[in-house]
């Protein structure tokens, strides 16, 4: 098949009068196929085509082999295990072999037959492809402070794998995917939500993860209108780092949205929302916020955003206002004096935890107070009320206070020391919604009978308003008891901007053709008769400076 494709390419170039590069890709293949490679697959018998009977063949010139029926073709296709290594389009070893035209047979010899580890929910580990570079060991130990991987044995039997040779699922792995990102070959790969793993040569769409307020820069890979992978962007501030939520927990993006009569829904909203309120979830875009203000003004209603921890958000705002500045998340790794208070650096903001550990490895003095999962050693822990120790560090030039949601009111400490403040806000676009002047709304304030349109997923403890209309993700829509539920586009397919916790304006770019979430508010504005200059509203959202 490969040689046929290369021949076709050569013929095409010749007929068009273009030069043909006759360099062939180096083909590495495994001749021996031990049973262990296939032991976890269910065996299926080969389908047999239908042949014309000899008595029929003598009476016509039809094809003797009639081929497969549609059902047989589908069944036979399910027997295919894969089309080769899933990492073939990104494998550095193959790239260098092609570049230097290496002959694999020159290095033929004894090999190992290790079992492939499929135990992990999101990661496949094939130690037979490992080149012992140690990058997975380094990123997991130094940046994540977990040490899931390690070296074992010596010489020809040297290997890299989970500690004590445990299956990956039984280790302390957080499923951040950093090991997959740094692996130069196909030893560590993502499991894709497909029946067949590929490989598939996809071009990632540059976008931003809105799963939390850090705004990690990601590449979204789609195939046949289905998202199959989300990876860190090579030029992103977060480097190779992501978290479980952003890397793997997005499969609901591929769920089919319920069919809703949009015109009827808009008519119902425009008739029942008068004097009510529009409440945006903390991951709604700036464009939604600007258009929601216009619609609410026409309806003589209110607009706000659902703040998870409004008191903590106000305390962070007060500290930021009193600070000498706000460093970016990328700059945090180069700061020399850092105090972190009330932040979850394990599950809540793990990539921020990586940047803090990097700073410490480069010689920074870092202290933690009231934090979860810092993994930086007990010698760096402070009591959350030890203001004297915090003041001593934060009074230094260029010092940074990292404020998590559990930090409390530290405005006086910031004003006294003149330090910089980097908040860890709850909610993907909390900073943007706040900067656009939307008032934070506590969940308890919604149960007062006012007609409410909620954009963004409802929290589990949300008290149901009497007249309640919700725009929810596909996964959440069935769980919400509302008078009207409309589907919401997943942030990986949305279009618009959000503001990260460090003030960066980040762009969401659609991976697949889906309606942007702000389009519902544009259409609602038309339905209620609001005179809205949509282009001006979108321009205002994109020009936001924090």
Secondary structure, DSSP 8 states (H G I E B T S, - for coil): -HHHHHHHHHHHHHHTT-----------------GGGTTTS---------B--HHHHTT----SB----HHHHHHHHTT---SS-TTTTT-HHHHHHHHHT--GGGG---------B--SSSEEE-GGG-----HHHHIIIIISS---EEEES-GGG-EEEEGGG--GGGS------HHHHH-SSSSEEE--SSSS--------EEEE--SSTT--EEEEEEETTEEEEEEE-TTSTTTT---HHHHTTTGGGGS------HHHHHHHHHHH-TT-EEEE-TT--HHHHHHHHHHHHHTT-EEEEE-TTHHHHHHHHHHHHHSS----HHHHTT-SEEEEES-BTTTTSHHHHHHHHHHHHTT-EEEEES-BS--S-GGGEE-TT-HHHHHHHHTSTT-EEEE-TTS---HHHHHHHT-EEEE--SSTTHHHHHHTT-EEE-GGGG-SS--EEEES---TT----SSEEEEE-HHHHTT---SEEEE---TTT--EEEE-TTS-EEEE--SSS---THHHHHHHHHHTT----HHHHHHHHHT---
